[in-house]
Amino acid sequence: EQTKSIEHCQSIWKQLAELPADRSTLVIALGGGVIGDLAGFIAATYARGLRFIQIPTTLLAQVDSSVGGKVGVNLPQAKNMVGAFWQPEMVFIDPQVLGTLDSRNYRAGLAEVVKYGVIYDPVFFQFLENSTPALMNLDQRVLTEVIANCCRIKAKIVAEDEKEVSGRRAILNYGHTWGHAIETVCGYGTLLHGEAVSIGMTCAARLAVLMGMLAPSVFERQTKLLKTLGLPTECPLDSDDAILSAMKRDKKVDSGVLKLILPTALGSVQLVPAPDHPLMLQSLVEINPVS
């Protein structure tokens, strides 16, 4: 994650100039989400745009970051703050490469998989609940079905709002406002992106319960599924104010107002203004709002 920086971009831009690369050059992003975001941003910016192909090798990249055309790099103050919308020529996914991942990196990708069930498809969420042993054992049949379904959902949402003009695409950021802030405060690379998103989804669902938008039972189902898949649901740092400050630098801040994606039911989310500070603090520190 530390390599997703302007400094690394400058190094790669210089190497492209020395080759020299030109408008017919093809950039291939072979790796996880970091490589895809960085290579895609290089492709979007060098010579005002080069063609590129995504070949994602992690579960997180296969189900999420390689699809949709968002590319970019981090700033010390905020994650993914410098970027572009730049669609790849194609995305080539081979589920068998997931067998080369360590278990932590594999599990991190499952957070984004759960996200799709919460924001879009309750039947898919239930399928995940019933398929946790197969997912943990990297069952190729189940993995292929899961990856294909996630890609279909994301492609449909992106096609409706490619550049986040209408707000429809923003639902894909569920859990990411907290997650990106937590990554920034912890230091890039301390938590894997999927781990931070898992914590962020827990915070978002918790806040939705506290605001009366979500039934506690849905919060409990989401938390149980994330934990069963070996994902964290509580922030490892006691830095609540720092996390909230980092959230205020999120890309979804509009005219000084932070917008949050909060669930109202399985398969349904809303974009709402962030509530007052005390409730936002509770979203981070309240372990279980259901008594």
C-alpha positions in Angstrom: 0.0 0.0 0.0 2.9 2.4 0.6 3.9 2.2 -3.0 0.6 3.7 -4.1 2.1 7.1 -4.1 3.0 10.1 -6.3 6.7 9.3 -5.7 6.4 5.8 -7.2 4.4 7.3 -10.1 7.2 9.7 -10.9 9.7 6.8 -11.0 7.4 4.8 -13.4 6.7 7.8 -15.6 10.4 8.4 -16.0 10.9 4.7 -16.9 8.2 4.9 -19.5 9.8 8.0 -21.0 13.2 6.3 -21.2 11.8 3.2 -23.0 10.3 5.2 -24.7 6.6 4.4 -24.4 4.1 6.0 -26.8 0.4 6.1 -27.4 0.4 2.5 -28.7 2.0 1.2 -25.5 -0.1 -1.3 -23.5 0.1 -1.4 -19.7 -0.6 -4.7 -18.0 -1.5 -4.7 -14.3 -0.6 -8.1 -12.9 -1.1 -8.3 -9.2 -3.5 -7.2 -6.4 -5.5 -4.1 -5.9 -2.5 -1.9 -5.2 -0.9 -2.9 -8.5 -4.1 -2.4 -10.4 -4.8 1.0 -8.9 -1.2 2.2 -9.5 -0.8 0.7 -13.0 -4.2 2.0 -14.0 -3.3 5.5 -12.8 -0.1 5.4 -14.7 -2.0 4.3 -17.8 -4.6 7.1 -17.3 -2.0 9.9 -17.0 1.0 9.0 -19.2 0.8 10.6 -22.6 -2.8 11.6 -21.7 -3.9 8.0 -21.7 -2.6 4.5 -22.5 -4.5 1.3 -23.0 -4.3 -1.2 -20.1 -5.4 -4.6 -19.0 -6.2 -5.8 -15.5 -5.0 -9.3 -14.5 -6.0 -9.4 -10.8 -4.3 -12.1 -8.6 -6.0 -11.5 -5.3 -9.7 -12.1 -4.4 -10.2 -8.5 -3.5 -8.9 -7.3 -6.8 -10.9 -10.0 -8.7 -14.3 -9.1 -7.2 -13.8 -5.3 -6.8 -10.9 -3.1 -7.6 -10.1 -4.5 -11.1 -13.7 -3.8 -12.3 -15.2 -0.4 -12.8 -12.3 1.8 -13.9 -11.4 3.6 -10.7 -7.6 4.1 -10.5 -5.5 6.2 -8.2 -2.9 6.7 -5.5 -2.8 7.7 -1.9 -1.8 10.9 -0.2 -0.4 10.9 3.4 -3.6 12.6 4.5 -6.1 10.4 2.6 -6.4 7.2 0.7 -7.1 7.2 -3.1 -7.4 11.0 -3.1 -5.5 11.4 -6.4 -7.0 9.4 -9.2 -9.1 9.0 -12.4 -11.8 7.0 -14.0 -10.0 4.9 -16.7 -11.5 1.7 -18.0 -9.3 -1.3 -18.8 -9.4 -2.9 -22.2 -10.3 -6.2 -20.4 -10.1 -7.9 -17.1 -8.7 -11.5 -17.1 -9.6 -13.5 -13.9 -8.3 -16.9 -13.0 -9.7 -18.1 -9.7 -7.0 -20.8 -9.4 -4.3 -18.2 -8.7 -6.1 -17.6 -5.3 -4.4 -20.8 -4.1 -1.1 -19.0 -4.1 -2.3 -16.4 -1.5 -1.6 -16.6 2.2 -4.8 -17.0 4.2 -4.8 -13.4 5.5 -4.8 -11.9 2.0 -7.4 -14.3 0.8 -9.8 -13.6 3.8 -9.3 -9.8 3.3 -11.0 -10.2 -0.2 -14.0 -11.8 1.4 -14.9 -8.5 3.0 -15.7 -7.0 -0.5 -17.7 -10.1 -1.3 -19.9 -9.7 1.8 -20.3 -6.0 0.8 -22.2 -7.0 -2.4 -24.7 -9.0 -0.5 -25.4 -6.2 1.9 -25.7 -3.4 -0.7 -27.4 -5.2 -3.5 -28.5 -8.9 -3.2 -29.9 -10.4 0.0 -30.2 -13.8 -1.7 -26.4 -13.7 -2.4 -25.8 -12.7 1.2 -27.7 -15.8 2.4 -25.7 -17.9 -0.2 -22.5 -16.7 1.5 -23.9 -17.6 4.9 -24.5 -21.1 3.7 -21.2 -21.4 1.8 -18.7 -20.3 4.4 -17.0 -23.8 4.7 -16.6 -23.9 0.9 -15.3 -20.4 0.8 -12.7 -21.0 3.5 -11.6 -24.1 1.7 -11.2 -22.3 -1.6 -13.8 -24.5 -3.4 -13.3 -23.6 -7.0 -16.9 -24.1 -8.1 -18.2 -21.8 -5.3 -15.4 -19.3 -5.8 -16.1 -19.0 -9.5 -19.8 -18.4 -8.9 -19.0 -15.8 -6.2 -16.5 -13.9 -8.3 -18.7 -13.9 -11.4 -21.7 -12.7 -9.3 -19.7 -9.9 -7.7 -18.4 -8.8 -11.1 -21.9 -8.8 -12.6 -23.2 -6.7 -9.7 -20.4 -4.2 -9.9 -20.5 -3.9 -13.6 -24.3 -3.2 -13.5 -23.9 -0.5 -10.9 -21.0 1.1 -12.7 -22.9 1.1 -16.0 -25.6 3.1 -14.3 -23.3 5.8 -12.9 -19.7 5.4 -14.2 -18.3 8.6 -12.7 -20.4 8.9 -9.6 -22.5 11.7 -10.9 -26.0 10.4 -9.8 -24.8 8.9 -6.6 -25.8 5.4 -7.6 -22.2 4.2 -7.8 -21.5 5.5 -4.3 -23.2 2.5 -2.8 -20.0 0.5 -3.7 -18.2 2.6 -1.0 -20.2 0.9 1.8 -17.8 0.6 4.7 -15.0 2.4 2.8 -15.4 5.8 4.5 -14.5 4.3 7.9 -12.1 1.8 6.3 -10.0 4.3 4.4 -9.8 6.6 7.5 -8.7 3.6 9.6 -6.0 2.7 7.1 -4.8 6.2 7.0 -4.6 6.6 10.8 -3.1 3.1 11.4 -0.5 3.7 8.6 -0.8 2.3 5.1 -0.1 -1.4 5.2 -0.8 -2.1 8.9 -4.3 -3.4 8.0 -5.1 -4.9 4.7 -7.7 -3.0 2.7 -10.3 -5.7 3.1 -9.7 -5.9 6.9 -10.3 -2.2 7.2 -13.4 -2.4 5.0 -14.7 -5.2 7.3 -14.3 -2.9 10.3 -15.8 -0.1 8.3 -18.9 -2.1 7.3 -19.4 -3.0 11.0 -19.2 0.7 11.9 -21.6 1.7 9.2 -24.2 -1.0 10.2 -23.8 -0.1 13.9 -24.5 3.6 13.1 -27.5 2.6 11.1 -28.9 0.7 14.1 -28.2 3.6 16.4 -30.0 6.0 14.0 -33.0 3.6 13.8 -32.4 2.9 10.1 -31.5 -0.8 10.4 -32.9 -3.8 12.4 -30.4 -5.0 15.0 -30.8 -8.5 13.6 -29.3 -7.5 10.3 -26.3 -5.9 12.1 -25.9 -9.2 14.0 -26.0 -11.3 10.8 -23.4 -9.2 9.0 -21.1 -9.2 12.1 -21.5 -13.0 12.4 -20.7 -13.6 8.7 -17.6 -11.4 8.8 -16.3 -13.1 12.0 -17.0 -16.5 10.5 -14.9 -15.6 7.5 -12.0 -14.6 9.8 -12.4 -10.9 9.4 -12.0 -8.2 12.1 -15.0 -6.2 13.2 -13.4 -3.8 15.8 -10.8 -1.1 15.2 -7.4 -2.1 16.7 -6.6 1.5 17.6 -7.9 3.8 20.3 -7.8 6.8 17.9 -11.4 7.7 17.5 -11.0 11.4 17.0 -8.2 10.9 14.5 -10.3 8.5 12.5 -13.3 10.9 12.4 -10.9 13.7 11.3 -9.6 11.5 8.5 -13.2 10.7 7.5 -13.8 14.4 7.0 -11.2 14.4 4.2 -13.0 11.6 2.4 -13.9 12.1 -1.3 -17.6 11.9 -0.5 -17.4 15.2 1.4 -19.6 17.7 -0.6 -19.6 21.4 0.4 -18.2 20.4 3.8 -20.8 17.7 4.4 -19.7 14.1 4.8 -22.0 11.6 3.1 -22.2 8.0 4.4 -23.5 4.8 2.8 -25.7 3.2 5.5 -27.8 0.0 5.2 -31.5 -0.1 5.7 -32.0 -3.8 5.1 -30.1 -6.6 3.4 -29.8 -5.5 -0.3 -30.6 -1.9 0.4 -28.5 1.1 1.4 -28.9 4.9 1.5 -26.6 7.8 1.0 -27.1 10.1 4.1 -25.3 13.1 5.7 -23.2 12.0 8.7 -24.9 12.6 12.0 -23.5 14.7 14.9 -20.2 13.8 16.5 -21.5 11.8 19.5 -23.2 9.2 17.2 -20.2 9.0 14.9 -18.0 8.3 18.0 -20.5 5.6 19.0 -20.2 4.0 15.6 -16.5 3.4 16.4 -16.6 2.5 20.1 -19.9 0.8 20.8 -19.1 -2.9 20.5 -22.7 -3.9 20.3 -25.6 -1.4 20.2 -28.1 -4.2 20.8 -28.9 -4.8 24.5 
